[in-house]
Amino acid sequence: MDNINLNKENTLPKSIVSRKNRLRVLQELQTSDNLKEQALELKVGYKFENWEHVDQVLHTYAKTKGFSWRLQNTYHRVDGSVSKKVFECHHAGKPRSRKGNNPDIT
């Protein structure tokens, strides 16, 4: 596989990627930097652009802090639009029993 140098003005060789795809890749790189900044600024009252933005920022925040989250529940309005999402740590919930069905283990 060819080695690609992304350090030189964040450009990709034209022979590998079309201009449209190259712009998309560059935009994703910039977006990931913006998400990291937004995740570090996360606090109560933070305003998000849309629900996808919420998912991206929370995922980035959790990744930088060393944990992950999951979507516990989604609430919808009468018209079907999302009104609320409840997120929780991936460790949330009741602990699993380690005893199993073996009566010899106490």
Sequence and secondary structure as in RCSB ss.txt:
>XXXX:A:sequence
MDNINLNKENTLPKSIVSRKNRLRVLQELQTSDNLKEQALELKVGYKFENWEHVDQVLHTYAKTKGFSWRLQNTY
HRVDGSVSKKVFECHHAGKPRSRKGNNPDIT
>XXXX:A:secstr
      TTTT   TTTS HHHHHHHHHHHHHHHHHHHHHHT  TT   SSHHHHHHHHHHHHHHHT  EEEEEEE
E TTS EEEEEEEETT S    SSTT TT  
